[in-house]
Amino acid sequence: MSEPGRSCPLDYRTNAAGLAAATAIPMETAYVIGGLYGNLPALDAIEAMARAETGAGLPAPVLVFNGDFNWFNAENGRFAEVNSRVLRHTALQGNVETELARPIPGAGCGCAYPEWVESGVVERSNRIMERLQQTAANYPDLQRQLAALPRQLALVIGGHHIGVVHGDPDALAGWGLAVETMPPAGAGAPPRVASWFEEARADVLACSHTCLPYMQDFTVGRRRRVIVNNGAAGMANFRGDPRGLVSRLSLHRSPHACLYGTLLDGLHCDALAVPWDQAEWLNWFDHCWPADSPAAVSYRKRISDGPEHALAEANRLAAEAVEQG
C-alpha cells in the first residue's frame, strides 16, 4: 500500500540478525517504555516508580524508551521537555522520532497501519504528524539527537538476551508482533516469530508500536521464549482503566504490583501499570488538542475510557507460567 500512513518505507527495514550482532547492554533491571506519546505526567510517574525501586534497596532500573515518546506534545515547551528528559536515558527511534528527525516523503505518520485500521485514523495521524513536525523544526539540535538514535537495542540481564524493537525485528513500524497476529495462548509459535527469536538469539522480544499490550510465551528451539508488548506507556491500555503500561524485566522481584507476568528461568517479566495524574494530563491535552482536532477525534475517548481491550486478553501466558503480582 502506498497511502501515506500505511506504507512502510524501505528506510524502516531492520532484521533480527542485527539484534544478535549488536553489543548487548548489561543491566539488572530494565523498564521498557514504548508509546509515551508526549505524556509528561506519565513520565513523572515512571521516574517515581524507578526511584521507589532504589528506595526499596534494589538496583536502579535502566529506563529504555523503545520509540514514540513523542506524539501529542506539539507545543514548543512540551516538546523540548519531553525530549530532553527522555534523551537522558536509553532510547531508540520509533516511527514518530524517525519522521521528526528526517521526514520521508510519502510516509505520512510512518505508522504503516494495517488494513484493519480504518482510514479516518490514518488520515488524522498524518495530520498530527504534520503539526508535530512543525514544532520539531524549532529544535534542530533535538532533531539531530533523535536522528542519531538506534532502531534496535540488545540488552542482557543475568545471561538472558533481550531484543528491544519498536515494531518488529523486520521493520521499525512492523506489525508482526501485534496481538491481532498472535495465535491463542498455548499454541505453537508462528514460523516468522520462531525465526525472529532464533535469528536474534533472544529469550525475550520487547516491543510496542501496535498500542494493545500483551505477553505471550512460546517454545522455540526447545527453549521457552517470551514476547512482551507494553502497548502504550502514555495512554490507556484496557477498557475502563486510564493507566499506561511499561514492561519490567529484572533479576529482582518487582516492588510494584504487576498486572500480569512470568518468571523465565530467573528473569521476572512483568507488566506494570503507570498511575499518572489523569486530571493534569486531560487538562493539558484538551488545551493543546481541542475537541475538533485530529488527536481529540482519534484519541480523546481512549484516553478517558480506554480501548476495547481487556486485561484477560493481554495475559496470553501458559497458565503454569504466570507469575502473580
Secondary structure, DSSP 8 states (H G I E B T S, - for coil): --STTT---GGGB--HHHHHHS--EE-SEEEEE---TT-HHHHHHHHHHHHHHHHTT----EEEEES---SS--SHHHHHHHHHHHTTSEEE--HHHHHHHS--TT-TT-----TTS-HHHHHHHHHHHHHHHHHHTT-HHHHHHHHTS-SEEEEEETTEEEEEESSBTTBTT--TT-GGG---TTS---HHHHHHHHHHT-SEEEE-SSS--EEEEEEETTEEEEEEE---SSS--BTTB--EEEEEEESS--SS--SEEEEETTEEEEEEEE---HHHHHHHHHHHS-TTSHHHHHHHHHHHH--S--HHHHEES-GGGB---
